[in-house]
Amino acid sequence: MDNHLPYRRLGALALAAVATLTFSAACSEESKEPAGDTAAAAAAGGPEQKTLEGAKNAAQTVFDRFSGGDFAGAWEMYTSAGKQSISKDDYVKLNTACSRKGLAIQLTSARMEGTDKAIVIAKQLVAAQSYVMVYEQDAWKLEPAKEGLALYKMGAEKAIAAQKKAGTCANA
């Protein structure tokens, strides 16, 4: 029996969380716009919607980028504090070494907390995780979880070693 399995699942989820968002709650069924619409609007030069729908769309875009292996694209959607905690290169290196890509992460619910913060719940396989999206510089950004920030501050090499030691590096 693999006694590390719960930790691996938690680690994979934590990495997804770290690479994604921190939100909780229950959301009503709303219109389903394609996840990239808000990101595309922002890329076109306009601000993203400062609404629950805008936060949900941005969150799903981050999840899609992460699960699709576009770690650099996911890093781009981090808050400024998240970006300061790890360089894009180290983020890509860490997640290329330890993250499971190809497993879809689906947004299951969301709620606003104030006017510039949203909590989203996402599910990967059978595990759910909450993430925080923050409206920063006219766009919704993922706020890495405290555990993720602590891991990122180690740098890629030490973070990879820590993940392997804990049994949470998916590719070890």
C-alpha positions in Angstrom: 0.0 0.0 0.0 1.3 3.4 -0.9 1.1 5.5 2.3 2.2 8.6 0.4 -0.9 8.6 -1.9 -2.9 11.1 0.2 0.1 13.4 0.4 0.7 13.1 -3.4 -3.0 14.0 -4.1 -2.8 16.9 -1.6 0.5 18.0 -3.1 -0.8 17.9 -6.7 -3.9 19.8 -5.5 -1.7 22.3 -3.6 0.4 22.8 -6.7 -2.7 23.3 -8.7 -3.9 25.7 -6.0 -0.7 27.5 -5.9 -0.7 27.8 -9.6 -4.2 28.7 -9.7 -6.4 30.6 -7.1 -7.9 30.5 -3.5 -11.7 30.7 -3.4 -14.6 29.2 -1.5 -18.4 29.2 -1.5 -21.4 28.2 -3.5 -22.3 29.9 -6.8 -25.5 29.8 -8.7 -25.5 28.5 -12.3 -24.8 31.5 -14.5 -24.1 32.1 -18.2 -21.1 30.1 -19.4 -18.9 32.4 -21.5 -15.7 30.9 -22.9 -13.0 31.1 -20.3 -10.7 33.1 -22.5 -13.0 36.0 -23.2 -11.9 38.2 -20.3 -8.2 37.4 -21.0 -8.8 38.2 -24.7 -10.5 41.5 -23.8 -7.5 42.4 -21.5 -5.1 41.5 -24.3 -7.0 43.7 -26.7 -6.3 46.6 -24.4 -9.5 46.9 -22.3 -9.9 46.2 -18.6 -11.5 42.9 -17.6 -15.0 43.0 -16.1 -14.9 43.7 -12.4 -17.7 41.2 -11.8 -18.1 37.7 -10.6 -18.4 36.5 -14.2 -15.1 38.2 -15.0 -13.4 36.6 -12.0 -14.7 33.2 -12.9 -13.6 33.5 -16.5 -10.1 34.6 -15.5 -9.9 31.7 -12.9 -10.9 29.1 -15.5 -8.3 30.6 -17.9 -5.6 30.1 -15.2 -6.8 26.6 -14.6 -6.8 25.8 -18.3 -3.3 27.1 -18.8 -2.0 25.2 -15.8 -3.6 21.9 -16.6 -2.6 22.3 -20.3 1.0 22.7 -19.3 1.2 26.5 -20.2 2.9 27.3 -16.9 4.4 30.5 -18.2 0.9 31.6 -19.2 -0.5 30.7 -15.7 2.4 32.7 -14.1 1.4 35.7 -16.1 -2.0 35.7 -14.4 -0.5 35.8 -10.9 -0.8 38.8 -8.6 2.2 41.0 -8.4 3.0 39.5 -5.0 2.8 36.0 -6.6 5.2 37.1 -9.4 7.6 38.6 -6.9 7.8 35.3 -4.9 9.1 33.3 -7.9 10.5 34.1 -11.3 8.7 32.9 -14.4 11.6 30.6 -15.3 11.6 29.0 -11.8 7.8 28.6 -11.9 8.0 26.9 -15.2 10.9 24.7 -14.1 9.2 23.7 -10.8 5.8 22.9 -12.5 7.4 21.1 -15.5 9.3 18.9 -13.0 6.5 18.2 -10.5 3.0 19.1 -11.7 0.5 16.9 -13.4 -0.7 18.3 -16.6 -3.5 17.1 -18.7 -5.9 16.7 -15.7 -8.7 19.2 -16.2 -9.4 21.7 -13.4 -13.0 22.7 -13.4 -14.5 25.7 -11.7 -17.5 24.5 -9.6 -18.6 27.7 -7.7 -17.6 31.2 -6.9 -18.6 34.2 -4.9 -17.5 37.8 -4.6 -15.9 39.0 -1.4 -16.0 42.8 -1.6 -15.6 44.5 -5.0 -12.1 43.4 -5.9 -11.8 39.9 -4.5 -13.5 36.7 -5.5 -13.4 33.2 -4.0 -13.6 30.3 -6.5 -13.8 26.6 -5.9 -12.2 24.3 -8.4 -12.2 20.5 -8.7 -9.6 18.2 -10.1 -10.6 14.6 -10.2 -12.4 14.2 -6.8 -10.6 16.9 -4.8 -11.9 20.4 -4.5 -9.8 23.5 -3.6 -10.6 27.1 -2.9 -8.7 29.9 -4.6 -8.6 33.7 -4.3 -8.8 36.0 -7.4 -7.9 39.6 -6.9 -8.7 42.5 -9.2 -5.4 44.2 -9.8 -4.3 46.6 -12.5 -7.6 46.2 -14.5 -7.5 42.4 -14.5 -8.4 39.4 -12.3 -5.2 37.8 -11.0 -4.7 34.6 -9.0 -3.4 35.1 -5.5 -1.1 32.1 -4.6 -1.9 30.3 -1.4 0.5 30.8 1.5 1.8 27.3 1.1 2.6 28.0 -2.5 4.3 31.3 -1.7 6.5 29.5 0.9 7.4 26.9 -1.7 8.2 29.5 -4.4 10.5 31.4 -2.1 12.7 28.4 -2.0 13.6 28.7 -5.6 13.0 26.0 -8.2 15.8 23.5 -7.3 15.0 23.5 -3.5 11.2 23.5 -4.2 11.6 20.5 -6.5 13.7 18.7 -3.9 11.2 19.5 -1.2 8.3 18.2 -3.3 10.2 15.0 -4.1 11.1 14.4 -0.5 7.4 14.9 0.5 6.3 12.6 -2.2 4.2 15.3 -3.9 6.2 15.7 -7.1 4.0 14.1 -9.6 6.9 13.2 -12.0 9.3 11.7 -9.4 
